[in-house]
Amino acid sequence: MPQPLVECIPNFSEGRRPEVVEHILAAIRAVPGAALLDSSSDPDHNRTVVTFVGPPAAVEQAAFAAIAVAAQLINLDQHSGEHPRIGAADVVPFVPIRDATMADCVEIARRLGKRVGEELGIAVYLYEKAATRPERENLADVRRGEYEGWKAEIGVNPARDPDFGPARATPAGATVIGARSPLIAWNIYLDRPDLAAAERIGKAVRHRSGGLRYVKALGLLVEGQAQISMNLTDYRRTPIHRAVELVRREAARYGLSVTHSELVGLAPQQALIDSAAWYLQLDDFDPAQVLENRLAEAQTEEAAPVEDANRFLDDLAAGTAAPGGGSAAAYAGAMAAALAAMVARLTVNKKAYKDVEPRMFALAEEADALRRDLTAGVAEDAAAFGEVMAAFKLPKGTEEEQATRGTAIEKATLHAAEVPLGAARKAVRAMALAVEAAELGNTNAISDAASGAALARASLTAAGLNVRINAKGLQDQAKAGELRAALADLAAEAAALEARLAAALKERGGLG
């Protein structure tokens, strides 16, 4: 079965410093499962649009990692550009692609918003389908006044209170996170630098000023030409060609003509096919007549399946620093939880184990939740490492830059220790479930329960090593001591579980 796929198209307020953009992209690439599809930077807009896809957990983690890096490297007090913006990571939308629903993307947006607000101290506003109030559904309404207007009002005007995070301004600004349908970013260039005419054309085209439904538009000056910058929010109801033709007609009123168009980022193939068919007047056109479409139908997706496990192991074996031991620890813990759930399910609906059936149902449910969390931890650990690397690459020329860099390194290192500590706690809980399955579950599967316990113990050991190496790098030794003490408690709990497992194997399985 193919995994669900979600697309994320974050917009960052940086289009002039390639090294900053590359740090953001590296944070995304570091997350296993997140596939970077496109990055488009515009120096006039001073903005970069990134597109990546993957399973929901990986995409959510990659988005967090990218926001964290952008917050470190982009200062809105020093930023200017043609495009409206309110934050370093300005807008972060999620789009359902395959076997995922809009409700799934809303859940991702709200969960990510809460985490960004709490862990990064960034004000977060939810928009589009994830909005918590009607006046925040439209991105333009949330971003009105841009960063400067928001900075003056945050903490003063209650209407500006964020959905998550502090009601105060920082140089990273605010981040707008949401869930929406596929959007097409389309720019049209005119033959003269007539800003006034461009603004009037943008007003005539955009829906909120009486123009086309599902179109947002602005008139700008870019590279010495008038530009109509559009977002088409539903290409099925307002196709590209309809928007282009209205711009063409409005431009003619002012003696202007279209020189060329520009697609920013990616667009659904069907949107381009629809416009081609319209311009060519192919009234009876069938998309199956496209050679590539017919070839795709003829090829079976199952011809060369790539298992998630193989993909992860390939990533682990590659000559890159992430994923590494922390991700492997989380993966081992996920396998331990899966084995505990397996034994529980092999126990239910068996006469001999009727008395423990309710407990086995509950055990399987808890093990499934642990497996999901630990699987997500694979990407989370890799992203945490990426945050540390990004912090070390911050400039350190002036005293202020050195202080900022030191604070960022300490914060990222602490997070890189806390992530495997969380995995260690979950691993011990998975071990407890596996031991309980060995004590109460189907004896025919007792070796599987013991295998789960062994994997959980290995997960704890590997996670502990990653906690210690990061704790060693902390300046706050009191916090480092707390991390080590937590590991010691978990090790003691694991030792007690190992004693219980040995007794169960001897008594119930004859494996003493």
N, C-alpha and C positions, 0 to 999 in steps of 0.2 A: 504494500500500500504506500503511495507517495505521501510524503509529509505535507502538512498545511504550509502554505507560503504566504508571507506578508511582505509588502513593500514599504520602505521608508524613504522619504524624499526630503531630508533636512536642508534648510537654507541657512548658510552661515554668512555673517557680515564681514567677509574678507574675500577680495578678488584681486588684490595687488601684490600680496606676499606669497609666492608659491611655497616657500618653506613652511609657512603656517598651515596652508591647505594640506600639505603633505603630512604633517603631524596629525591632523584630523583624520585623514584617510588611513593612516597607519593604525590608528586606534580602532577603526572599523575592521580593517583587514585582520587585526590580531584576534578577533572573536571567531572561533570555529563555527562554521555554518552560515556566517554572514557573507554573502557574495556581493562584492562591490561591482556595480554594473556601469556607472557613469559618474563623471565629475565635470562640471562646466563652470568656469570662472569668467566673470565679466569685470574688467578694471573700472569701467565707467560707473556701473552699478555698485562696484566694490562689494561683490557678492558671489558666492559659490553655491551651486545647487548640486547635491549629491544624491545618487540613487543606489540603494542596495536592497537585496531581498534575502529571505531565508526563513527557517522555522521561526515561529513567534518568539520563543525564548531568546534565540540568538539575535534576532533583529532588535528586540527590546534592550538587550545588554549592549549591543553595538551602538545604539542610539545614545544610551547613557554615557558610554565611554567617549563618544564624539563630543557630546555636550560638555563633559568635564574638561576635555582638552581645549575646546573653543573658549570656555570661561577663563582658562589660564592664559591663553595667548592673544585674545582679542579684547581691546579696551575701547568701549563705545565712546568714552570721552575724547578719544583721539580719532574717531572714525567719521568719514564723510563719504557720500556716494549718492547717485541719482535715485536709487531704489529706496522706498520706505523701509525702515527697520526699527525694532525696539530692543533687540538683544544680540549678543554675540552668536549664540545658536538661536536664530531669530524665530523660525517656525519649524516644527517637527511633526509632519503628518504621517499617519499610518494608513495603508490602503490594503484591503483584502484582495489577494490574487488567486489562490487555489485552495479549496477546502477550508477556507477561513471566512468568517462572517464579519459584517460591520460591527456587530456586538463584540466580537473578539478584539477588534481593533480599538474599540472604545475602552475596553477593559485594559488593554496594553497602555493606551494613552493615559488613563487615570492612574494606573499603577506607576508608570514612569514619572508622571508629574509629581506624585507624592514623594518618590525617591529623590528626584532632582531638587525639590524644595527642601527636603530634610537633610540630605547628605551634602549637597553643593551650596545650599543657602541662596538659591536663585528663585526669584518670584516666578511662578508658573501660572499661566492662564490656559484654560481648556477651550477649544473652539470647534466649529463644525459639529459633527455628530456627537463629539465628546463633551460639548458645552454643558455647563450646569445651569446656565440662565440664557434666555433668548437673546439678550443684547450682546452676547459674546459668541454667537454662532458665526458671524461674519468677521473674517480676519481683519478687514479694514477698520472695523469698529474697535476691535481690541487694540490695534496698532495706531489709532488716531493720535496725532500729536507727535508721533515717533518717540525716539528715546528721550529727547530733550523735554517734550511735554509730559511724558510718563514720569521722568525723574523729578519734575517739579511737583507732580500731584501725588505720587505714591507716599503713603503714610499720612496724607493730608485729606485727600478726597476718598471717602469710603467706597465710592463706585470703582476706584482703582485697586481695591484690596484683591490680592491674588487668590486663586483657588488653592494653591499650595505655596509653601515657602514664606519668607519674611516680607512684610510690607515696608520694605526699605530698598533704596537704590544702591547698586554696586556697579562697577565698571563693566560687568558682564551683562547688565541690563536685565530684561525679562525674557523668558522663553515661552512661546505659544505652542502648545502640543494638542494634537487632535486626531480625528479619524475622518476620512472622507473617501469619496469615489475617485477614480483616476482623473487626473487633471493634466491638461496640456498647456504648457507655457509657450506662447507663440508671439514673436515680435515682428512687426512690419515696419520697414524703413521707407521714408518718403524722400523725394529728390531735392528738398531745400530745408535749411535749418530754421523753419518757422515754428517756434515754440508755441506761440499763441494759437496757431491753427491746429497744431498737434494736440494741445490741451482740449480744444473744442471738439476735435474728432474723437478723442478718448471719451469725452463726456457723452457724445452722441451714441457711442457704441456700447458703453457699459450699462448693465441692467439697472443699477440703482439710480441712474439719471434718465431712465426712459428708453434705454437701448435694448439690446438683445438679452433674452433670458439666458442665464448660466454663463454670462461673460462679465469679467472684471477687466477694466482697461484704464491705462494712464497714458497721457501724452508727455513725451520726454525729449530731451536733446542728447543724443549719443553719437560720439565719433563724428561730430559735425553734421549729423543728419537728424531730422525729426523722426522720432520713433513712436509707434503705438505699441505699448507693451500690454499683452493680454494674457489672462488666465481663463481657459475654457473649462468650466467645472463639470460639464456634462456634454461630451462631444456627440453623444447619440441624439440629444435633443437640439443642440445648437452646434452643427458640424463646423469644421474649420473653414470650409469654402464659403459658408454663409457669412461668417465674421469677416473674412478677407474681402468679400465683395462689398460689404457695407462700408468697410474702411476705404475701399477704392472709390466708392460713390461719394462719400463724405469728403475725401481728399480733393476730388475733382471740383467741388464747390469753391475751394480756395486756390485753384490752379495748380494743385500738387498731384503727383503721380507716384505709384508704388515702384520702388527700385528692386527690392527683394524682401524675402521673409526669412525668419530664423526660428528654428525649433530649439528650445532650451531644455536640455535633458532628454528624456525618453517620451515616446508617445505610443499608444496602442496601434498595432498594425492596421486594425480595422478603420481607425480614424483617417489614415492616409489613403487607404483603398476607397473609402467612401468619397473623399474629395476628388481622387483621380477619376472615379466613375462619373461623378457629377460634371467635371470639366470636359471629359471626353464624351459625355452624353451616352454612356453605356447603360441604357435604361434597364436592360434585362441581364445585367452583369451578375454572375455568381462567383463569390470568392473562391470556390473550388476550381475556377479556371486559372487561378494563379499557380504556376508550376510548383513553387515552394510549398504552398498549402497542400497540394495534391501529394507531394513527396512526403510531407510530414504525416499525412493520413496513412500512407502506405507503410511507413516504418512503425514498428511496434516499440513502445517505450520500454518493454520488458527485455528487449534484445540484449541490452548491456546494463543491467541494474547496478547501481553503486550503493552498497549498504552503508548505513550511517557509521557502523562500527569500523568498516574499512576506511571510510573517509577520515574519521577521527584518528585512527592509527597512522594513516599516511601523514596527517598534519603533525602528529606527535613525533614521527620519525624524521620529519624534515629538519633541515639545519637552521631552524629558527628558535628564538628563545621562548616563544609562546605558540601553542600551548605547551606546558611543561609539567613538572611534578604535581603542582596544585590541581591542574585540570585532570591529570591521571588519577589523583586521589579521589576527586569528586566522581569520576567515572566508575572507579572500583566500588565506591559507596553505593552508586546507583545500581550496579549489578548485585550487590549484597541485598539491597531492598527488593529487587526483582525476584531473587531466589526465595526470600522470606514469603513474598506474596504467592509465588508458585506453590510452595509447600502448603500454605494455607488453603489454596484452591484445590489441591489434591486431597485435602482432608475433608472438605465439606461434601455433603450428600453421600456420606459413607456411614452405614449403620454402626460400625464399631466406634465411630467418633461423634455420635449424635450429641453427646453431652458438651463437647467443646466447639460445636458448630457455630454458635453465636460469636464466640471469641475469635474464631478463625475468619469469619466474615469481617469483623472489625479490624483484625490484624492485617488482612489483605488490603483493606481500604487505606489504613495508615501507611502501609508499606508502599502503596502506589503513590501517595502524596510525597513521601520521602524520595522515591525514585524520580518524580518530576522535579523536585527541588534540587536534588543532586545533579541531575542531568543539566539543568539550567546553570548549575555551579561550574560546569566545565567551561562555558563561555565567560561566566562572571570572573573566574580566576584569571583567564587570559587577558581580559579587558583590564583588570586591576593591575596586572603587570605593565600593560600598555600605558596606564596612567602614570606609573612610576617613571617609565622611560621618558614620557613627555615632560614630566616635571624636571628631570635632570637636563633636558635640552633647553630649558628656559634661559633667556639671556642673564648674564651675571656681571655686566660691566660696571654699573653704578651701585652705590650702597643700597638704594631702594630696590633695584633689580635683584641684588643678592638676597635681600630680606624676603622679597616676594618668592624667589626661587626656593629658599630654605623652607618657608612655610608650606609651599606646594609639595616639596619632597617629603616633608614630615607627614602631611595629610595623606598623600598618596601611599606612602610606606605603611602607615597605620591601617589604611583600608586594605592594602595587599596582605596584611597579617590577619585582619578580621575576617576576610573572605574564607581562607582555609580553616580558620577556627570554627566558623559556622559549618563548614563541611565536616569537620571533625565531630562536632556535636551531633550532626545528623547521622554520621557513620556509626557512632556509638548507639544511637537510638535504633538504627537498622540492625546492628549487632544484637541488641536486646530482643528485637522481634524475631530474628533468626534463631536465637537460643530458645525463645519461647516456643517457636515452631518445632524445634527439636525435642522439647520437653513434652509437648501436647499433641503435635501433629502426626500425620501418617508416617508410621515407622518405615514404610517402603521408600520414603523420601528423606529419611533422616540425614543421609550423607549430603543431600542438597542443602538442607538447613545448615549443616556444619560448614559446608563450602561458603554459604552466605556469610556466616559468622567470621570465617577466615578472611574473606574479602573485606568485610567491614573493618576488621582489625588492621589489615594492610592499609586501608583507606585512612584510618586514624593515624597510623605511623607516618604515612607519606604527607598527610595534611599537617601533622605536627612539625615535620621538618621544615615545611614552608612557613609555618607560623614563626618558628624560631629564627630562621634566616632573616625574616623581615623585622622581627622584634629587635634583633641585633643592630639593625640600622636606625632605630629610633633614637632621637635625642631625649625623649621623655622616658627615662628609665623606670619610673613608677608605673607607667602604662605597660612597658615591656614586661615588668614583673607580674602584672595582672594577667597578661596573656600567657606567660609561662605557668602561673599558678592554675589557670583554667585548664591548660593541657595536662597538668599533673592530676587534677581531679578526674579528667576524662580517662586517663591511663589507669587510674585506680578502679574506676567503674568497669573498664574493659577487662581488667584482671579478674574481677569478681565474676563477670559474665563467662570468661574462659573456664573458670572452675565449675560453674553450673553446666556448661556445655560438656565438659569432660565427664561429669557425673551422668548426664543424660545419654551420652554415647555409650557409656559402659552399661548402664541399666537397661536402656531400651533398644540399643542397636548391637550390643555385643562387640563394640569397637574400642573397648577400653585398653 
